[in-house]
Amino acid sequence: MCETDTYNRQSNLTSLRRNGRTGASSYGLIDDLTLTLDGNWLTRVDDAVTASAYNDGFEFKDAVKQDNEYTYDKNGNMTKDLNKNITDIQYNCLNSPSKVTFQDGSTITYTYAVNGTKLRTVHTIGNTTSTTDYCGNVIYENGVQKLLLTDAGHVTLSDKKYHYYLQDHQGNNRVVVDQTGQKEEVNHYYPFGGTFASAEKSIQPYKYNGKELDTKNGLNWYDYGARQYDVAIGRWNAVDPSSEKHYNWSPYSYCKNNPVLRVDVDGKDDYTVNSAGRLFKTVVEGSTNDRLMSIRSGVESITVNDKKILSGMYNMQDGKSGGLETYNSTSSLEDAAAVFKFGADNTSVEWKLDIYNDKGDKTAIIGTSGREDSVFADKQSELNVKGDKVIDMHSHPYNAQASDQDMKNLKIKTGTVYHRDSKVLFFYNSENSRIGNNEYKIDTSKTLLDKLNDKFMK
């Protein structure tokens, strides 16, 4: 199984050869694509392979042979894809698709919140209409609760059974198992996200990068939030909202044509953290600040003004620490608190935030060891941070009290734990794993920093 790709000077794919399953026990070429472009706009795709993939497996469907198989509006949004039998795509003011119309009269319509979050999808395929509603992490089908999405997978609400996702380093859902550990679904991916032919059936739509795949009526789009992605040709259906920051790349290319190294969580750019605390960089040239996102859907990103924090942590994890432990220092306590809380809230590992005071100049150390039950104790000497430690804080994803090791490692009078599940800040010392008074509910990183300042830095 392999892909071979070529590109033009604008970084657009111009050819793609893909091997795959051609029979019950045979493999060979399933796609030999030539992509014709007008500037960055795709106008035509031709497949030199006439045979189909085995058992209707993943491949490009070359439905027509003509010029202008694809068209775009003045904003750069694709409005027609004749190879999918799509005759019209309408968009809202956010350049998100609002209605897709097929040649046979079938339609798919979308409803969004004012911030662009998808709330509803209605499929009218032939004479059948189905409605999917997205209410936070609960998915409704035709008005009935169907799935509860969790950090680890999902719950089928009809029988209240848990299903767990086993993911790779990019957040791709590779294996789905039930609550007894029995395998239910297996996915293997081509570099740009297509799935290998598999004997296992598909039981849920969240696959490549953990994103929702819509296969109805041959649409085969992944929903990344800001844009829709077509894995068969490795292109977005709309321009990158941040394309002015890196104009030397095609605004339609996925992950700057390096999907093995990078992930793109919402069709935009910057840094992404997965559930294990590993950072991914999705853009090379950035703006005056950085953005930190979660690999989970529906999580609002944060802005990090000190651009050295995330870049230093990203570079460290690919160096001597082997991708497990990563940390950095900053004089911006606001950024440190924001990164700490975002990491603690959106991963399943512990995070660390220590603050040092050197004659009034304060420096924070922020990071994670990529473990659920422990985190590094002290990196002051390694990062050459001066001053006395005034705050020793770490997060707990699960345990609602300090561990024996936490109490043993504590070098100042009082330590602090942020408990992820309850979003409560509590304190401990060398003798008590949770001091009963002065516990605080923490909703924002500003609240977190204010409480720490009131207790330790006034």
C-alpha positions in Angstrom: 0.0 0.0 0.0 1.6 3.3 -1.0 1.0 6.7 -2.6 3.3 8.6 -5.0 2.7 12.3 -5.5 4.0 15.2 -7.6 3.4 18.9 -7.2 3.8 22.1 -9.1 5.6 25.3 -7.9 2.5 26.5 -6.1 2.5 23.3 -4.0 -0.6 21.9 -5.7 -0.9 18.2 -6.3 -0.5 17.5 -10.0 -0.5 13.7 -10.0 -1.2 10.9 -7.5 -0.6 7.2 -7.9 -2.2 5.0 -5.2 -1.9 1.2 -4.7 -4.6 -0.8 -3.0 -6.6 -3.9 -2.9 -7.8 -5.0 -6.3 -9.2 -8.5 -5.4 -9.8 -10.8 -2.5 -6.1 -11.6 -2.3 -4.5 -9.3 -4.9 -3.1 -5.7 -4.8 -2.2 -3.2 -7.4 -2.7 0.3 -8.8 -6.2 1.6 -8.0 -5.6 5.3 -8.8 -3.4 7.0 -11.4 -4.6 10.6 -11.2 -3.7 13.6 -13.2 -4.9 16.9 -11.8 -5.4 19.9 -14.1 -5.3 23.4 -12.5 -6.1 27.0 -13.3 -3.8 28.8 -10.9 -4.6 27.2 -7.5 -8.1 26.1 -8.7 -8.7 22.5 -9.6 -10.5 22.2 -12.9 -10.3 18.5 -13.8 -9.1 15.1 -12.5 -8.4 12.1 -14.8 -7.8 8.6 -13.6 -5.8 6.3 -16.0 -6.9 3.2 -14.0 -10.2 1.9 -15.3 -10.7 -1.0 -12.8 -12.4 -0.4 -9.5 -11.0 -1.1 -6.0 -12.1 -4.3 -4.5 -15.4 -4.5 -2.7 -16.2 -0.8 -3.4 -13.1 0.2 -1.4 -11.6 3.7 -1.1 -10.5 5.2 -4.4 -11.1 8.3 -6.6 -14.3 8.0 -8.6 -13.7 9.4 -12.1 -17.4 10.0 -13.0 -16.9 12.4 -15.9 -14.4 13.3 -18.6 -14.7 17.0 -19.5 -13.2 20.4 -18.8 -14.4 22.4 -15.8 -15.4 19.4 -13.6 -14.8 21.7 -10.7 -15.8 25.4 -10.4 -15.3 28.0 -7.7 -17.0 31.2 -6.5 -15.2 34.6 -6.0 -14.2 33.7 -2.5 -12.4 30.6 -3.7 -15.0 28.1 -2.4 -15.7 25.1 -4.6 -19.2 25.2 -6.0 -19.2 22.1 -8.3 -17.7 18.7 -8.2 -19.0 16.6 -11.1 -16.9 13.6 -10.2 -19.1 13.3 -7.1 -22.2 14.3 -9.1 -22.4 17.5 -7.1 -24.0 20.3 -9.3 -24.1 23.1 -6.7 -22.6 24.0 -3.3 -23.8 27.1 -1.5 -21.9 28.8 1.3 -22.8 31.1 4.2 -21.0 34.3 5.2 -18.3 32.3 7.0 -17.5 30.4 3.8 -18.9 27.2 5.3 -21.1 25.0 3.1 -24.8 25.5 3.7 -26.3 23.3 1.0 -24.9 20.6 -1.3 -27.1 19.6 -4.3 -26.5 16.4 -6.3 -27.4 15.7 -9.9 -30.2 13.3 -8.8 -31.8 16.0 -6.7 -30.5 14.8 -3.3 -29.3 17.5 -0.9 -27.3 17.9 2.2 -27.9 21.1 4.3 -26.0 22.5 7.2 -27.0 24.8 10.1 -24.3 26.6 12.2 -24.1 28.7 15.3 -22.9 32.3 14.9 -19.3 31.2 15.7 -19.3 28.6 12.9 -19.9 25.5 15.0 -22.0 23.0 13.2 -25.4 22.4 14.8 -27.3 20.3 12.3 -26.9 18.3 9.1 -29.9 17.2 7.1 -29.5 14.5 4.4 -32.2 14.2 1.8 -31.1 11.3 -0.3 -33.8 10.2 -2.7 -37.0 9.9 -0.7 -35.2 9.5 2.6 -34.5 12.3 5.0 -32.3 12.0 8.1 -31.3 14.7 10.6 -28.2 14.8 12.7 -28.0 17.3 15.6 -24.8 18.2 17.4 -25.5 19.4 21.0 -22.1 19.7 22.6 -20.7 16.2 22.8 -24.1 14.5 22.3 -25.1 13.4 18.8 -28.8 13.1 17.9 -30.2 11.1 14.9 -33.7 12.0 13.9 -34.4 13.5 17.3 -33.1 10.5 19.3 -29.9 10.6 21.3 -27.4 8.3 19.5 -23.8 9.0 20.7 -22.1 10.6 23.7 -18.6 11.6 22.6 -15.9 11.2 25.3 -12.1 11.8 25.5 -11.6 8.1 25.0 -14.2 7.3 22.4 -18.0 7.3 22.6 -21.0 5.8 24.3 -23.9 4.3 22.3 -26.9 5.8 24.1 -29.3 3.1 22.9 -27.6 0.5 25.1 -25.3 2.7 27.2 -22.2 0.8 26.2 -18.7 2.3 26.0 -16.6 2.1 22.9 -12.9 3.1 23.0 -10.7 4.6 20.3 -7.0 3.5 20.0 -5.3 6.3 18.3 -1.9 6.9 16.7 0.3 9.9 17.2 -1.8 12.0 14.8 -5.1 11.4 16.5 -6.3 9.0 13.8 -8.7 6.4 15.2 -7.0 3.1 14.3 -9.0 0.6 16.3 -12.4 0.8 18.0 -13.0 -1.7 20.9 -16.0 -2.4 23.0 -16.0 -2.2 26.8 -14.9 -5.8 27.0 -11.9 -5.2 24.8 -13.3 -6.9 21.7 -12.2 -5.3 18.4 -15.1 -3.7 16.5 -13.4 -1.6 13.8 -9.9 -1.3 12.3 -8.7 1.5 10.1 -5.4 1.9 8.3 -4.7 5.1 6.4 -2.9 6.4 3.3 -0.8 9.5 4.0 -3.5 11.9 2.9 -6.2 10.1 4.9 -7.9 7.5 2.7 -8.6 4.2 4.3 -7.2 0.8 3.2 -9.8 -1.9 2.4 -10.6 -3.7 5.6 -12.6 -6.8 6.5 -14.1 -5.0 9.5 -17.2 -3.0 9.1 -17.4 0.7 9.9 -19.4 1.3 13.0 -18.8 5.1 13.6 -17.8 8.1 11.4 -14.9 9.6 13.3 -11.7 8.4 11.6 -8.7 10.4 10.1 -7.4 12.9 12.7 -10.5 11.9 14.7 -12.7 14.0 12.3 -16.2 13.1 11.1 -16.4 11.5 7.7 -19.6 11.9 5.7 -19.9 9.2 3.1 -23.6 9.6 2.2 -24.4 9.7 -1.5 -20.7 9.5 -2.3 -19.9 12.9 -0.6 -16.8 11.5 1.3 -15.9 14.8 3.0 -14.1 15.1 6.3 -15.5 18.0 8.4 -12.6 19.9 10.0 -14.7 22.8 11.2 -13.3 25.7 9.2 -13.2 23.7 6.0 -14.2 20.3 4.4 -11.4 18.0 3.2 -11.5 15.5 0.3 -9.0 12.7 1.0 -9.2 11.2 -2.4 -7.4 14.2 -4.0 -5.7 15.6 -0.8 -7.3 19.0 -1.1 -9.6 21.4 0.8 -12.9 22.6 -0.7 -12.1 26.2 0.3 -9.1 28.5 0.9 -7.1 28.6 4.1 -8.6 31.4 6.2 -5.0 32.2 7.2 -3.5 31.9 3.7 -2.2 35.5 3.7 0.4 34.4 6.4 2.0 31.8 4.1 1.2 32.9 0.6 4.0 30.7 -0.9 1.8 27.7 -0.3 -1.4 26.8 -2.1 -4.4 27.7 0.1 -5.9 24.3 -0.9 -3.0 22.1 0.1 -3.5 19.8 3.1 -0.8 20.2 5.9 1.6 21.8 3.4 1.6 18.4 1.6 3.3 16.7 4.6 0.5 14.8 6.3 2.8 12.3 7.9 4.6 15.0 9.9 1.7 17.5 10.5 -2.0 17.5 11.4 -4.6 20.1 10.7 -7.2 20.2 13.3 -9.7 22.7 12.0 -8.5 23.7 8.5 -6.5 26.7 9.9 -3.0 26.6 11.4 -0.6 26.7 14.4 -0.1 24.2 17.3 -2.3 21.2 18.3 -2.1 19.1 21.4 -3.4 15.5 21.5 -4.7 13.6 24.4 -1.2 12.4 25.4 0.1 15.9 25.6 2.1 15.7 22.4 2.3 18.9 20.3 2.0 19.1 16.5 2.9 22.1 14.4 0.6 22.8 11.5 2.2 25.9 10.0 5.8 27.0 9.4 5.4 30.8 9.1 3.1 32.2 11.8 1.7 35.6 12.8 2.7 37.7 15.8 1.2 35.2 18.2 0.5 31.4 18.3 -2.7 29.5 18.6 -3.0 26.3 20.7 -5.8 23.9 19.7 -7.0 20.5 20.9 -7.2 17.5 18.6 -10.7 17.0 19.9 -13.6 18.5 18.0 -15.6 21.4 19.4 -12.8 22.8 21.7 -12.1 26.5 21.4 -8.5 27.4 20.7 -6.4 29.8 22.8 -4.0 32.5 21.8 -0.4 32.4 23.2 1.4 35.7 22.8 4.9 34.6 23.8 5.9 32.7 20.6 8.8 31.0 22.3 6.7 28.9 24.6 5.1 26.5 22.2 7.9 26.5 19.7 10.4 25.5 22.4 8.1 22.8 23.7 7.5 21.5 20.2 11.2 21.4 19.4 12.1 19.7 22.7 9.7 16.7 22.3 11.3 15.8 19.0 14.8 15.9 20.6 16.4 14.3 23.6 13.2 13.6 25.4 11.9 11.2 22.7 8.5 13.0 22.5 7.4 12.3 26.1 8.6 15.2 28.2 8.4 18.8 27.1 8.7 22.1 29.0 9.7 25.7 28.7 10.0 28.9 30.7 8.4 32.3 30.1 8.0 35.7 31.8 4.4 35.9 30.7 2.4 34.4 33.6 -0.8 34.9 31.6 0.4 32.8 28.8 1.8 30.2 31.1 -1.5 29.9 33.0 -3.4 29.7 29.7 -1.3 26.9 28.3 -1.4 25.0 31.6 -5.1 25.1 31.9 -5.7 24.3 28.3 -3.4 21.3 28.5 -4.8 20.1 31.7 -8.4 20.4 30.5 -7.9 18.8 27.1 -5.5 16.0 27.7 -5.4 12.9 29.9 -1.9 13.6 31.3 -0.6 15.7 34.2 0.7 19.3 33.5 3.1 21.4 35.6 3.2 25.1 36.3 5.9 26.5 38.7 6.5 30.2 39.3 9.7 31.7 40.6 10.3 35.2 42.0 13.7 36.8 41.5 13.6 40.2 43.4 10.2 41.0 41.9 10.8 39.5 38.4 8.6 36.4 38.0 9.2 33.5 35.6 7.0 30.5 35.0 8.0 26.9 34.0 5.2 25.1 32.0 5.2 21.6 30.6 4.2 17.9 30.8 5.9 14.5 31.1 3.2 12.9 29.0 2.0 10.6 31.9 -1.4 10.3 33.6 -0.1 9.9 37.1 3.1 12.0 37.4 5.0 15.0 36.1 8.5 16.3 36.4 9.3 17.9 39.8 11.8 20.7 39.0 13.4 22.1 35.9 14.8 25.4 37.4 18.5 24.6 36.9 18.0 23.1 33.5 16.2 26.2 32.2 18.5 28.5 34.1 15.6 30.2 35.9 16.6 32.5 38.8 14.8 33.2 42.0 12.9 31.3 44.7 9.9 29.0 43.9 6.7 30.6 45.1 4.2 28.4 43.3 4.4 24.6 42.9 1.4 23.4 40.9 0.4 20.5 38.8 -2.8 19.0 37.4 -4.5 15.7 38.1 -6.7 14.3 35.3 -8.4 11.8 37.7 -7.0 11.7 41.3 -8.7 14.3 43.5 -5.9 14.5 46.1 -2.1 14.8 46.1 -0.2 11.6 45.9 2.4 10.4 48.4 5.1 11.2 45.8 3.6 14.7 45.4 3.9 15.3 49.1 7.4 13.9 49.2 8.6 16.1 46.3 7.2 19.3 47.7 10.0 21.8 48.5 7.9 24.8 49.6 5.3 25.0 52.4 2.2 24.5 50.3 1.6 22.8 46.9 -1.3 23.2 44.5 -3.3 20.8 42.4 -5.8 21.6 39.7 -8.3 18.7 39.3 -9.4 18.4 35.7 -12.7 16.6 36.1 -14.1 19.0 38.7 -12.1 22.1 37.6 -11.3 22.7 41.3 -8.1 24.1 42.6 -7.0 22.7 46.0 -3.9 22.8 48.2 -1.7 20.2 50.0 1.4 20.1 52.1 3.9 17.5 53.2 1.4 16.0 55.7 -2.0 16.5 54.1 -3.0 15.3 50.6 -5.8 17.8 50.4 -6.2 20.7 52.8 -9.9 21.2 53.4 -10.2 25.0 53.2 -9.5 27.5 50.4 -10.7 25.4 47.4 -11.7 27.3 44.3 -13.7 26.5 41.2 -11.6 27.5 38.1 -13.4 28.4 34.9 -10.7 30.4 33.1 -7.0 30.8 33.1 -7.4 34.3 34.4 -9.3 33.0 37.4 -6.5 30.5 38.0 -3.8 33.1 37.9 -5.8 35.5 40.1 -6.3 32.8 42.8 -2.6 31.9 42.7 -1.6 35.5 42.9 -3.9 36.2 45.9 -2.6 33.2 47.8 1.1 33.2 47.0 2.3 36.3 45.3 0.9 39.3 47.3 
